[in-house]
Amino acid sequence: MAMFGSIMSNVRGIIKRLAKYRLVKTLLVALLIFFGLDFSFPIRNRVPYSTIITARDGSILHAFLSRDDKWRMYAELDDITPTLRNAILFKEDKYFWYHPGFNPIAMIRAAARNLLTGRRTSGASTITMQTVRLLEPRERTYISKFIELFRALQLELHYSKDEILQLYLNLIPYGGNIEGLKSASLLYFGKSPALLSLAELTTLTIIPNRPSSLRLGIHNALVVQERNRWLARFRTSHLFNETTIADALNEPLVAYRREAPQRAPHLSRRLRLENRDLPIIRSSLSPTIQSTAERLVQQYANRIRAYNIHNSAVLIVDNLSHEVVAYVGSADFGNTFDGGQVDGVRAIRSPGSALKPLLYGLAFDAGIITPKTKLADVPTNFGGYEPDNYDRRFNGPVTAEFALANSLNIPAVALLKEVGTPALVSTLQKAGFSAIRKQAKALGLSMILGGCGVTLEEMTRLYTGLANEGQVSPLVFTSSDRRTESVSLLSPEAAYLVTHTLTQITRPDLPNNFDNSYHLPRIAWKTGTSYGRRDAWSIGYNQRYTIGVWVGNFSGAGVAELSGANTATPLLFQLFNVLDYNAPTGWFKIPKAATKLSSRLICPETGDVPGEFCTNPVTDYCIMGISRYRRCQHRKAVFTNEARTISYCAHCMPDSGAVRRDYPNVSPEIRAFYQSHSIPIEAVPPHNPACERVFGSQNAEQAGPLITSLNNGSEYFINPKQQTELELACQVPTGVQTVFWYLNDKLYRRAKPTEAVFFKPRPGLLKISCADDRGQSRDIRVIIKNE
């Protein structure tokens, strides 16, 4: 501390001694005045640049005029190559790296010449002073010159030499509304400054001094003459080697006014609005894939225009990085008659059946179904809502995978009823569906058939989740987009089962003439056609890409020929065939994270675990601990007389003569479907009319429903490692429409009397109650034990 105090004392002494000199005092005052003015009048460098949208490789996709209608593109330090730097500094300011913003020797020399000749013969402006003049244009007076000197010192104080040179190159004029070397390079030579030859660079360095007379594309002969004059000076000064100079002198000048790049117009406008203050926006687009997608969409749109279908949109996403590599908002941005400037990627449309894969995934995760679970595709009334299939035909009992691959509507609506509309809505909200969030309270069962609003961007993002083991991440549009954590919509097991199903090619949404074609790409895909044939969707994915395709009319006009299979899917297949036909990444395998995915034997009649009457079991996937574990009951045992004319219950079975037989155990809806299609099905004989407990007697009416499953007082053993389900069934008097099941006096389910009701039991004493809509009820008690 003593040493530090001694040093400070010496410093103060030196300052006091220097302060005695008048020159030092003058310099100190001048510095105080300079810094005071610098603080009071800071230099403003808010230049309105043109917005440039670049591809992932740095190439320019789209350029916009600046706010003041100039082509003033921002050149980065990497654009200033050593060749460009040497040429511009040799010509404009040889001592740029050494002076403080002005060159005193050059100023004295210029002043002397001007005094001797009596007129202005040469200037002494440095690049820094020229930059000041470009930033703040003024009349050429001595006061303006003094201000320029002050501003030049400010620039040197606040910016590095590289930054000053960069600013100068961004502002130099090239005639008309073109400013900056990057603008001139792109608009006259069609390339970035880093790709210019020495001849082209020299051409661009000489234009700013005479932008009116040296006009590229008009006075090219004069430009070549002036260019070669400067190249000769470069040779004399040995600025470049002889070979380079000779090549530049012999190079012809091919310069003319070009149009600014206008690719990816929809995404470019979107990014510009979202990043107003950025002169360069680096998008995630692949220039090759973008050009290919634009070309294929436009060609395809020209072919389908004959059917009065005018608009298409495509979004292509890299599944690994979630980057958008192609973005086509419409077939022709310049077509104002058909609304070409509408962004079809963000337009809210009806998804048709395109949401069904998510619903089936949720049903897999809820344990409601497995791929081979049988679902009923028969006419069904869902509380007044009676949906129909696309082809207006019904298939009876079908597997879940068949129902999804064939996009059957009735099974989907029935699944949504069981999964619950709130569960699907909540999942879509997690996935970022904005219109769903607004419509949530009004959505019902019809949403799974297209009764909601979605965008192509949202749908494509959803399908990237299926390709990424059920994990959905925000799409990446620019290099500055923050990578946020993914949201889990489905388990890896459910996502794999959905993908496995959507890979099937024996399905009705295969486009015409594609069933025997070797051009069929290996992808998982799903189509959708909205009500009134207003929207056609086809979204597919492999391990590398997810591609979303929408086809229709922005006006909302429906077209009879419009369908997801025959209108949107051909374009989807074309895109995959061109971009990734022989995918080197292989195909989806069971994910390592899908530890619960297993296989088991099931009865093909129901998809349940084989029961007493299941003789030909098959293998099916299941999610251990999640998928329902219930015994198949597609047939049931019934005691009848020898002639099969009557059946007996436990209360009226005779001591002899009863024969145990098995009969189909189907729901009333399936039985009605079989009857309407003249499909024979064996029926259980009518109940013994002599039974004392036959329904219809006064005592039976007062006794309430007869619980036939489970059995009163029985013990039932369950496996704690499997979620076993037990069935509740009853018999009711004629005329009863609804029954109410209670478990331990809590309402469990409201159902039709003939409807099979299943529940997952827990160990312990269980009271089961069944009440009908006439107010009659009956109770039984059973004991549930672990095996």
DOFISE-845855 format. One line per 8 residues: number of its first residue (from 1); for each residue x, y, z of C-alpha. Coordinates in steps of 0.1 Angstrom, whole numbers, plus 5000, padded with zeros to 4 digits. Example, Ala and Ser with C-alpha at 12.3 -4.5 7.8 and 13.67 -1.06 7.14 Angstrom:
BEGIN
1 = 5123/4955/5078  5137/4989/5071 $
REM end
This chain:
BEGIN
1 = 5000/5000/5000  5028/5024/5008  5044/5017/4974  5010/5023/4956  5006/5056/4975  5041/5066/4965  5034/5059/4928  5002/5079/4929 $
9 = 5020/5108/4945  5045/5108/4917  5018/5108/4890  5001/5138/4906  5034/5156/4907  5040/5150/4870  5005/5162/4861  5010/5194/4881 $
17 = 5043/5201/4864  5028/5195/4829  4998/5217/4838  5022/5247/4840  5027/5245/4802  5002/5264/4781  5002/5238/4752  4993/5210/4776 $
25 = 4965/5232/4791  4952/5238/4756  4952/5201/4747  4934/5192/4779  4907/5219/4773  4904/5206/4737  4899/5171/4749  4873/5181/4774 $
33 = 4854/5200/4747  4857/5171/4723  4844/5146/4748  4817/5170/4759  4805/5174/4723  4808/5137/4717  4785/5131/4747  4761/5158/4737 $
41 = 4760/5150/4699  4766/5113/4695  4770/5099/4660  4739/5081/4649  4744/5049/4629  4708/5038/4624  4710/5029/4587  4678/5014/4573 $
49 = 4691/4983/4556  4673/4961/4531  4661/4929/4548  4679/4898/4534  4666/4862/4539  4693/4836/4535  4692/4799/4533  4711/4776/4557 $
57 = 4742/4777/4534  4743/4815/4534  4729/4820/4498  4703/4847/4495  4667/4835/4490  4649/4868/4492  4656/4905/4495  4634/4934/4504 $
65 = 4637/4972/4498  4647/4992/4528  4622/5015/4546  4634/5044/4524  4630/5023/4492  4667/5016/4487  4685/4984/4478  4710/4988/4507 $
73 = 4721/4953/4517  4742/4947/4547  4777/4934/4540  4792/4914/4568  4829/4914/4576  4832/4880/4560  4821/4895/4527  4851/4918/4527 $
81 = 4877/4896/4512  4915/4905/4513  4913/4912/4475  4884/4936/4480  4901/4953/4510  4934/4958/4492  4918/4972/4460  4895/4996/4478 $
89 = 4921/5009/4502  4947/5014/4474  4922/5034/4455  4906/5054/4482  4927/5056/4513  4962/5040/4514  4969/5052/4550  4935/5040/4564 $
97 = 4950/5018/4590  4972/5046/4604  4954/5079/4605  4929/5089/4633  4901/5096/4609  4917/5123/4588  4951/5125/4570  4969/5158/4579 $
105 = 4995/5155/4552  4969/5149/4525  4949/5178/4538  4979/5202/4537  4988/5190/4502  4952/5194/4489  4950/5229/4504  4982/5240/4488 $
113 = 4971/5228/4454  4938/5244/4457  4954/5278/4467  4979/5276/4439  4953/5268/4412  4926/5289/4427  4901/5261/4424  4895/5227/4439 $
121 = 4917/5202/4421  4920/5174/4446  4904/5163/4479  4918/5148/4510  4888/5129/4523  4896/5096/4540  4873/5066/4540  4863/5076/4575 $
129 = 4853/5111/4563  4835/5097/4533  4816/5075/4556  4805/5105/4576  4794/5122/4545  4773/5092/4535  4758/5090/4569  4751/5127/4571 $
137 = 4750/5144/4537  4758/5182/4538  4767/5210/4514  4804/5212/4506  4814/5242/4528  4842/5248/4552  4818/5245/4582  4807/5211/4568 $
145 = 4843/5201/4565  4849/5209/4601  4819/5189/4612  4831/5160/4591  4864/5161/4608  4847/5160/4642  4824/5132/4631  4854/5113/4617 $
153 = 4871/5114/4650  4839/5102/4667  4838/5072/4643  4874/5063/4650  4867/5066/4687  4836/5044/4688  4843/5019/4660  4871/4997/4649 $
161 = 4888/5002/4615  4871/4970/4602  4837/4983/4612  4843/5017/4596  4854/5000/4563  4823/4977/4565  4800/5007/4571  4816/5026/4541 $
169 = 4811/4996/4518  4775/4994/4529  4767/5030/4520  4787/5038/4488  4763/5048/4459  4760/5029/4426  4734/5050/4409  4696/5049/4412 $
177 = 4684/5033/4445  4713/5009/4447  4737/5015/4476  4764/4993/4491  4788/4970/4475  4767/4939/4484  4737/4953/4467  4757/4961/4435 $
185 = 4774/4927/4436  4740/4909/4438  4720/4930/4414  4747/4935/4387  4767/4902/4389  4742/4879/4406  4766/4867/4433  4778/4877/4467 $
193 = 4810/4899/4472  4830/4869/4484  4826/4853/4449  4836/4882/4428  4867/4881/4407  4894/4908/4407  4880/4924/4375  4845/4925/4390 $
201 = 4858/4939/4423  4877/4966/4405  4846/4974/4385  4826/4979/4417  4854/5001/4433  4854/5026/4405  4816/5031/4401  4810/5051/4433 $
209 = 4832/5080/4422  4812/5084/4389  4778/5066/4394  4762/5088/4368  4786/5082/4339  4798/5047/4347  4765/5030/4346  4767/4992/4345 $
217 = 4747/4975/4318  4745/5008/4298  4781/5022/4296  4800/4989/4299  4826/4999/4274  4835/5030/4294  4835/5010/4326  4859/4985/4311 $
225 = 4883/5013/4300  4883/5028/4335  4886/4994/4351  4917/4985/4330  4933/5018/4339  4931/5010/4376  4942/4974/4370  4973/4988/4353 $
233 = 4980/5009/4384  4976/4978/4405  5002/4962/4383  5026/4991/4387  5023/4990/4424  5026/4952/4425  4994/4950/4445  4985/4917/4429 $
241 = 5006/4891/4410  5011/4894/4373  4989/4864/4364  4960/4877/4384  4963/4911/4368  4965/4896/4333  4934/4875/4338  4915/4905/4351 $
249 = 4925/4926/4321  4912/4899/4297  4880/4892/4315  4849/4904/4297  4824/4925/4316  4791/4907/4319  4771/4931/4341  4735/4941/4338 $
257 = 4706/4950/4361  4691/4918/4376  4660/4913/4396  4665/4908/4434  4661/4872/4446  4624/4863/4453  4624/4827/4464  4604/4814/4494 $
265 = 4582/4845/4494  4557/4834/4521  4583/4824/4547  4604/4855/4538  4576/4878/4545  4568/4860/4577  4604/4861/4590  4607/4898/4580 $
273 = 4576/4907/4601  4589/4886/4630  4624/4901/4629  4620/4938/4618  4653/4950/4631  4676/4924/4616  4692/4932/4582  4701/4895/4576 $
281 = 4677/4867/4587  4693/4833/4584  4665/4808/4577  4668/4770/4580  4657/4764/4544  4677/4742/4522  4681/4761/4488  4681/4728/4469 $
289 = 4650/4713/4486  4632/4746/4485  4637/4750/4447  4627/4714/4441  4595/4718/4462  4586/4750/4445  4590/4735/4411  4571/4703/4419 $
297 = 4542/4722/4435  4539/4746/4406  4540/4718/4380  4514/4698/4400  4492/4728/4404  4492/4733/4366  4480/4698/4361  4451/4699/4386 $
305 = 4439/4733/4376  4417/4716/4350  4396/4702/4379  4391/4738/4392  4416/4732/4420  4439/4762/4422  4460/4762/4454  4485/4739/4471 $
313 = 4509/4743/4501  4538/4722/4512  4560/4721/4544  4590/4699/4547  4607/4693/4581  4640/4676/4590  4630/4651/4617  4663/4651/4635 $
321 = 4668/4689/4639  4632/4700/4635  4643/4725/4610  4620/4736/4582  4639/4728/4550  4612/4738/4525  4582/4762/4528  4558/4766/4499 $
329 = 4528/4787/4509  4511/4786/4475  4517/4773/4440  4522/4808/4425  4528/4838/4447  4523/4862/4418  4488/4848/4410  4466/4874/4427 $
337 = 4435/4861/4410  4437/4828/4429  4450/4843/4461  4486/4833/4455  4498/4856/4483  4478/4837/4509  4501/4816/4531  4486/4781/4529 $
345 = 4510/4769/4556  4493/4791/4582  4458/4792/4568  4432/4776/4592  4415/4747/4574  4395/4716/4584  4417/4686/4588  4393/4659/4577 $
353 = 4405/4626/4591  4442/4637/4595  4439/4638/4633  4429/4602/4637  4465/4589/4642  4468/4610/4673  4435/4597/4686  4445/4561/4681 $
361 = 4478/4568/4698  4460/4582/4728  4438/4551/4728  4469/4528/4728  4483/4548/4757  4450/4546/4776  4450/4508/4772  4417/4509/4754 $
369 = 4429/4492/4723  4457/4473/4708  4463/4470/4670  4441/4439/4666  4413/4450/4690  4380/4446/4672  4360/4478/4668  4325/4481/4654 $
377 = 4321/4498/4621  4283/4498/4620  4256/4525/4619  4257/4541/4653  4239/4570/4669  4261/4590/4693  4235/4610/4712  4219/4624/4680 $
385 = 4251/4625/4661  4252/4598/4633  4284/4600/4613  4289/4581/4581  4320/4566/4564  4336/4583/4534  4324/4556/4510  4290/4554/4528 $
393 = 4296/4517/4535  4301/4498/4567  4325/4469/4574  4311/4454/4606  4337/4443/4632  4372/4454/4621  4406/4456/4638  4419/4489/4652 $
401 = 4448/4489/4627  4424/4483/4598  4401/4511/4610  4430/4535/4612  4446/4525/4579  4413/4526/4561  4403/4559/4579  4369/4545/4591 $
409 = 4348/4572/4608  4325/4552/4631  4353/4535/4651  4371/4568/4654  4341/4586/4668  4334/4556/4692  4371/4558/4703  4369/4595/4709 $
417 = 4338/4590/4730  4357/4565/4751  4390/4585/4753  4371/4617/4759  4370/4648/4738  4387/4669/4766  4417/4645/4765  4422/4649/4727 $
425 = 4416/4687/4730  4442/4690/4758  4467/4670/4738  4463/4692/4707  4467/4723/4729  4500/4709/4743  4510/4704/4707  4505/4741/4700 $
433 = 4472/4741/4680  4462/4777/4684  4427/4775/4668  4419/4744/4689  4427/4765/4720  4401/4791/4709  4375/4765/4699  4380/4741/4729 $
441 = 4347/4747/4746  4326/4742/4714  4344/4710/4702  4326/4676/4703  4328/4642/4687  4328/4656/4652  4362/4671/4657  4379/4638/4648 $
449 = 4362/4639/4614  4373/4675/4607  4350/4696/4628  4378/4719/4641  4404/4743/4627  4441/4735/4621  4470/4747/4600  4494/4728/4578 $
457 = 4522/4739/4600  4505/4725/4631  4497/4692/4614  4532/4687/4600  4547/4695/4635  4523/4669/4650  4535/4642/4626  4571/4650/4633 $
465 = 4562/4639/4668  4551/4605/4655  4585/4602/4638  4602/4612/4670  4588/4586/4694  4558/4608/4704  4579/4639/4713  4568/4671/4696 $
473 = 4591/4701/4694  4586/4736/4680  4597/4739/4644  4629/4758/4637  4627/4785/4610  4659/4805/4616  4693/4799/4631  4684/4822/4660 $
481 = 4653/4802/4670  4657/4790/4706  4657/4752/4709  4630/4745/4735  4622/4712/4752  4600/4688/4735  4565/4679/4747  4555/4643/4751 $
489 = 4522/4636/4734  4524/4598/4731  4546/4572/4746  4573/4557/4724  4552/4525/4723  4521/4542/4711  4540/4562/4685  4556/4531/4671 $
497 = 4522/4513/4669  4507/4542/4650  4537/4543/4626  4535/4506/4621  4499/4509/4611  4503/4540/4588  4530/4521/4569  4505/4497/4554 $
505 = 4500/4501/4517  4469/4479/4513  4444/4507/4520  4419/4528/4501  4438/4561/4503  4465/4548/4480  4463/4570/4449  4450/4556/4416 $
513 = 4477/4538/4396  4501/4536/4425  4492/4502/4439  4516/4483/4415  4541/4511/4410  4578/4508/4420  4577/4546/4426  4558/4541/4459 $
521 = 4581/4555/4486  4584/4537/4519  4567/4562/4542  4541/4563/4569  4513/4586/4558  4477/4596/4565  4452/4614/4543  4423/4637/4551 $
529 = 4394/4651/4532  4372/4678/4548  4335/4680/4547  4323/4693/4513  4356/4684/4497  4371/4717/4505  4405/4705/4518  4427/4676/4508 $
537 = 4455/4666/4531  4483/4640/4529  4510/4640/4556  4538/4615/4556  4571/4608/4572  4601/4585/4572  4631/4587/4595  4646/4617/4577 $
545 = 4617/4640/4567  4581/4648/4575  4562/4663/4546  4528/4680/4549  4507/4686/4518  4475/4706/4515  4456/4710/4483  4423/4730/4477 $
553 = 4411/4765/4471  4418/4794/4494  4383/4806/4485  4369/4776/4503  4351/4763/4472  4345/4725/4472  4354/4704/4443  4339/4669/4436 $
561 = 4373/4655/4425  4391/4667/4456  4403/4641/4480  4433/4634/4502  4441/4601/4484  4438/4612/4448  4446/4649/4450  4472/4654/4478 $
569 = 4489/4621/4481  4504/4620/4445  4522/4652/4453  4534/4638/4486  4548/4607/4469  4565/4629/4442  4582/4649/4469  4595/4618/4488 $
577 = 4606/4601/4455  4626/4632/4445  4641/4641/4479  4646/4608/4497  4635/4578/4476  4664/4555/4486  4666/4567/4522  4700/4557/4537 $
585 = 4687/4560/4573  4667/4528/4571  4632/4523/4586  4617/4527/4620  4625/4500/4645  4610/4494/4680  4625/4523/4700  4649/4514/4729 $
593 = 4627/4537/4750  4597/4515/4742  4605/4491/4771  4569/4482/4777  4561/4471/4741  4556/4434/4740  4536/4408/4721  4509/4384/4733 $
601 = 4485/4358/4720  4450/4371/4714  4418/4359/4699  4414/4373/4664  4376/4376/4670  4379/4404/4696  4416/4412/4702  4413/4401/4738 $
609 = 4433/4374/4756  4421/4340/4745  4392/4325/4765  4374/4292/4767  4362/4292/4731  4392/4307/4713  4408/4280/4693  4430/4299/4668 $
617 = 4450/4326/4687  4473/4351/4668  4500/4374/4679  4494/4411/4687  4514/4440/4702  4505/4452/4736  4518/4478/4761  4526/4459/4793 $
625 = 4507/4472/4823  4487/4495/4801  4468/4475/4775  4435/4459/4787  4439/4423/4799  4405/4407/4796  4394/4373/4786  4377/4370/4752 $
633 = 4340/4365/4753  4331/4364/4717  4311/4333/4725  4293/4324/4756  4281/4291/4772  4243/4286/4773  4223/4256/4785  4195/4245/4762 $
641 = 4172/4216/4757  4182/4189/4733  4162/4204/4705  4177/4239/4710  4143/4255/4712  4146/4270/4747  4175/4280/4770  4179/4278/4808 $
649 = 4192/4301/4834  4207/4289/4867  4174/4290/4884  4154/4269/4860  4179/4244/4847  4164/4209/4849  4181/4180/4867  4186/4163/4834 $
657 = 4183/4169/4797  4201/4203/4796  4229/4205/4771  4258/4230/4774  4264/4248/4740  4283/4280/4730  4267/4308/4710  4280/4341/4695 $
665 = 4282/4368/4720  4278/4400/4700  4264/4434/4707  4229/4444/4695  4245/4468/4669  4266/4440/4654  4237/4416/4653  4215/4442/4636 $
673 = 4243/4449/4611  4245/4411/4603  4208/4409/4599  4206/4439/4576  4234/4424/4554  4218/4390/4554  4248/4375/4572  4237/4344/4592 $
681 = 4245/4344/4629  4233/4318/4654  4209/4332/4680  4204/4320/4716  4171/4302/4719  4144/4321/4740  4145/4317/4777  4125/4289/4793 $
689 = 4090/4303/4796  4083/4281/4826  4110/4298/4846  4097/4312/4879  4120/4342/4876  4111/4350/4840  4108/4387/4835  4073/4399/4831 $
697 = 4059/4386/4864  4050/4411/4891  4076/4398/4914  4103/4400/4888  4093/4436/4880  4097/4445/4916  4130/4427/4920  4149/4448/4896 $
705 = 4177/4439/4871  4191/4404/4874  4229/4406/4876  4243/4377/4855  4280/4387/4858  4295/4387/4883  4282/4359/4906  4270/4369/4940 $
713 = 4293/4357/4968  4321/4345/4945  4358/4351/4948  4378/4364/4918  4415/4363/4916  4435/4389/4896  4471/4392/4885  4485/4424/4901 $
721 = 4510/4428/4873  4483/4428/4846  4454/4452/4845  4427/4426/4843  4392/4437/4835  4360/4420/4846  4327/4422/4828  4293/4434/4842 $
729 = 4262/4421/4826  4225/4420/4835  4190/4409/4824  4162/4434/4826  4124/4434/4821  4110/4443/4787  4109/4481/4781  4139/4490/4802 $
737 = 4162/4513/4782  4190/4522/4806  4208/4507/4836  4231/4523/4861  4261/4504/4875  4274/4512/4909  4307/4500/4925  4307/4504/4963 $
745 = 4277/4528/4960  4295/4551/4936  4281/4555/4901  4305/4538/4876  4287/4537/4843  4255/4544/4825  4248/4519/4798  4223/4500/4777 $
753 = 4209/4468/4793  4226/4447/4766  4259/4466/4766  4290/4448/4781  4306/4470/4808  4341/4464/4819  4360/4476/4850  4394/4472/4866 $
761 = 4390/4456/4900  4410/4462/4931  4416/4436/4959  4390/4436/4987  4352/4433/4992  4332/4448/4963  4296/4457/4963  4280/4458/4928 $
769 = 4247/4475/4923  4226/4477/4891  4196/4500/4889  4172/4505/4859  4154/4535/4846  4123/4524/4865  4139/4528/4899  4144/4491/4906 $
777 = 4178/4479/4917  4197/4448/4928  4229/4443/4947  4256/4416/4949  4288/4412/4967  4320/4396/4956  4356/4393/4969  4386/4403/4948 $
785 = 4419/4387/4956  4454/4388/4942  4467/4356/4927 $
REM end
